Amino acid sequence: MVDQLKGKVDQVNALLLAGEPDNISEDTYSHYTGYKPQYLIDGMNEVFGIGTWGFEELSSEIVTTKEGGLLAIAQVKVWLKDVPFQPTGWGQARVTKGDLGDARKGAQTDAIKKALSYFSIGNRAYQGLLPGKNETAKPAEAARRPAFAQNNNQAKPAGPPAPSGTAPTTRATVEPAPKLNEIPSGSALRKRAEAMKLATKTGTPINWASLLNYALQDDIKAGKYKLSDLIAMKDELPPDVCAKIAAWLDTYAAAKKQAA
């Protein structure tokens, strides 16, 4: 039960990571960044299923701040099917242009996000890993590249062949496609990944769901695969997926060796 729950939590977090930075918002008052509520709710519905999770609003009120403004405050309890633990969270939202309804909704969804964080859902937002509004780099994109290959002095994976009619870059190489019987199986790749103890440059462990997102990011963006479907396949992955995972692990290993 615990392993199954953890697997679903990883799936939701992988979907959120795949949606960065488009699914990130910044509070105009505090300048804190967080996930947009609808993306989190959509992720919960896709992975856990509609009706197998939910929330109960315990309280909601409008208070006056010291500065004379109005603030909506809500307390929410979230639940997951067959899970006894039902954490509560507090949320708030400022009333702007006299719109109490929007403020109450904002406080409610803020509380939902904070309550779900007790299951480690959306935890990147509370670990300070989301990019800020004024950052020129996109940490989410950097995180999708293999660790140890995230700055100009370290090895980077070769890019794809240049489109027809353009000059290829000096780094781009064309490797022969591996033969079908040379492609490792999903179970073999999972064991290899576990043995490599994958981690980002900051030391955050890279789990299997995140690895799939990194290695298959182009296919996921193009709609060829859904990350949740790849995770659900477990070790029964298509050969082209296995080939891309193997290539990503090779690039990771080479970059780590050069950085050592």
Residue pairs with C-beta under 8 A, 6 or more apart in sequence:
1 82
5 80
5 83
5 119
7 231
8 47
8 48
9 119
9 120
9 121
10 207
10 208
10 209
10 210
10 231
11 47
11 209
11 227
11 228
11 231
12 40
12 43
12 44
12 47
12 48
12 121
12 122
13 120
13 121
13 122
13 123
13 124
13 209
14 209
14 210
14 212
14 213
14 227
14 228
14 231
15 43
15 46
15 47
15 227
15 228
16 23
16 35
16 39
16 40
16 43
16 122
16 124
17 124
17 140
17 143
17 210
17 213
18 213
18 217
18 220
18 227
19 39
20 130
20 131
20 138
20 140
21 130
21 131
21 138
21 140
23 35
23 36
23 39
24 33
24 34
24 35
24 36
24 130
24 131
25 33
25 34
25 35
25 36
26 32
26 33
26 34
26 132
26 133
27 33
27 34
29 94
31 132
31 133
33 125
33 130
33 131
33 132
33 133
34 113
34 122
34 125
34 130
35 113
35 122
35 125
35 130
37 109
37 110
37 112
37 113
40 112
40 113
40 116
40 121
40 122
41 109
41 112
44 53
44 116
44 121
46 228
47 228
48 80
48 81
52 80
52 81
53 78
53 79
53 80
53 81
54 78
54 79
55 76
55 77
55 78
55 79
55 112
55 115
56 76
56 77
56 79
57 74
57 75
57 76
57 108
57 111
58 75
58 76
58 77
58 88
59 73
59 74
59 75
60 72
60 73
60 74
60 75
60 104
60 107
60 108
61 72
61 73
61 74
62 70
62 71
62 72
62 73
62 95
62 100
62 103
62 104
63 70
63 71
63 73
64 70
64 71
65 71
69 94
69 95
70 94
70 95
70 100
70 103
71 92
71 93
71 94
71 95
71 103
72 92
72 93
72 94
72 95
72 100
72 103
72 104
72 106
72 107
73 90
73 91
73 92
73 107
74 90
74 91
74 92
74 104
74 107
74 108
74 110
74 111
75 88
75 89
75 90
75 91
75 111
76 88
76 89
76 91
76 108
76 111
76 112
76 115
77 86
77 87
77 88
77 115
78 86
78 87
78 88
78 89
78 112
78 115
78 116
79 86
80 119
85 118
87 115
87 118
87 119
88 111
88 115
89 111
89 112
89 113
89 114
89 115
89 116
89 117
89 118
90 111
90 114
91 106
91 107
91 108
91 109
91 110
91 111
91 112
91 113
91 114
92 106
92 107
92 110
93 102
93 103
93 104
93 105
93 106
93 107
93 110
94 103
95 103
96 102
96 103
113 122
113 125
116 122
117 123
117 125
117 126
124 130
129 139
129 143
129 204
130 139
130 140
131 137
131 138
131 139
131 140
142 150
143 200
143 214
144 213
144 214
144 217
145 156
145 157
145 214
146 157
146 214
146 248
146 251
146 252
146 255
147 198
147 199
147 200
147 201
147 206
147 252
147 255
147 256
148 154
148 155
148 201
148 252
148 255
148 256
148 258
148 259
149 155
149 156
149 157
149 251
149 252
149 255
150 201
154 255
154 258
154 259
155 251
155 254
155 255
155 258
155 259
156 171
156 255
157 248
157 251
157 255
158 171
158 172
158 173
159 169
159 171
159 172
160 172
161 168
161 172
161 174
162 168
162 169
162 172
177 243
178 243
178 246
180 239
183 239
183 242
183 243
183 246
184 192
184 242
184 246
185 235
185 242
186 233
186 234
186 235
186 236
186 237
186 241
186 242
187 235
189 237
189 242
189 245
189 246
189 249
190 208
190 235
192 249
193 206
193 208
193 211
193 245
193 249
196 249
196 252
196 253
197 205
198 205
198 206
198 211
198 252
199 205
199 206
200 206
206 214
208 231
209 227
209 231
211 245
211 248
212 227
212 230
212 231
212 245
213 220
213 227
214 248
215 244
215 245
215 247
215 248
215 249
216 225
216 227
216 230
216 241
216 244
216 245
219 225
219 241
219 244
220 226
220 227
225 241
230 237
230 241
237 245
